[in-house]
Amino acid sequence: MKRSKSLKLFQNPIVSGIVLCMVFAVVLTAFAAGLLLSGVLPQTVIRETGVVCSSFAALLGCLISLNKAQNKKMIYVLCIWIGYLLLLTLGNLLFLKDRNWNILPILLSTGAGAIIGGILTIAGKKRNKRRTW
């Protein structure tokens, strides 16, 4: 049975990582919005909540998409991180009227999340070897 081109596209770890990052960002932002609207989180931490959601989205996207990759994981992490940042920047430029947003916290937190996700996938492969006594 032939596979369609769309399924072959999602076998690429970079494309699947960026898509997973965006999906997790939407889900985590919706969860954070529910916490903000219910009063669990105060409205003074809206910006910090967005930064935390984007960093966890980068962590989860890299962790899940790089689980099956064989080599060059840190290059994939860098490409996923840059693609995710480009999509976040494009969304902010298109949908926000306030152009004075600070990109440095988002840049550092998503980078840290992506690098931690890449390190966890590399460390997970080394840990699964059997010990022979």
ZIMOSUL-V434775 format. One line per field, one symbol per residue. ss: DSSP state (H for helix, E for strand, - for the rest). phi: phi as a letter, one per 40 degrees, with the letter a starting at -180 (. if undefined). burial: + if it has 9 or more other ideal C-beta (glycine too) atoms within 8 Angstrom, else -. A space follows every 10 residues. Layout:
ss: ???
phi: ???
burial: ???
This chain:
ss: ----HHHHH- --HHHHHHHH HHHHHHHHHH HHHHHHHH-- --HHHHHHHH HHHHHHHHHH HHHHH----- --HHHHHHHH HHHHHHHHHH HHHHH----- ---HHHHHHH HHHHHHHHHH HHHHHHH--- ---
phi: .ccccccccc cccccccccc cccccccccc ccccccccgc bcccbccccc cccccccccc cccccccccc afcccccccc cccccccccc ccccbbcccc cccccccccc cccccccccc cccccccccc cbc
burial: -------+-+ --++++++++ +++++--++- ++--++---- +-------++ ++++++++++ ++++++--+- --++-+++++ +-+++-+++- -+-------- -----++-++ ++++++++-+ ++-+------ ---
